[in-house]
């Protein structure tokens, strides 16, 4: 039987991430993510529900999260669910489910989006070279510029 274990979440960090290194030298960062859900009850009243989820990130991504993320930062996380068990200091067996992230995208807060000026259109598209600089253009006997090979032997443009 087929199975799928994939999680996609978008929310805000509830605290600064904790970056540490395990004895093998691998970086691991953990943080909690607050994910909000707004819904309307049958009475018409709007309710807000918040879910807090532990995120675990490994490797270079963990180092980037530890360096650039902080409490309140919005992120998009892709990963998988993983369950863990351990025995607490009180001798009780504990269980948890967390998300092991394989991709974390840093999102800009709305306050930063509003403060930045829009990018001018000239910066979005590269400047086009002048017609004379284009090596694929050649002049025909009348002096008009056309693409090389765009006309057939009889001077007609093929469609």
Secondary structure, DSSP 4 states (H G I P E B T S, - for coil): ------EEEEEEESS--EEEE-TTS-EEEEEEEEEEEEEE-TTS-EEEEEEEEEEEEEHHHHHHHHHH--TT-EEEEEEEEEEEEEE-TTS-EEEEEEEEEEEEEE---HHHHHHSPPPPHHHHSPPPPPGGG-TTEEE-TTS-EEETT-B-TTSPBP-
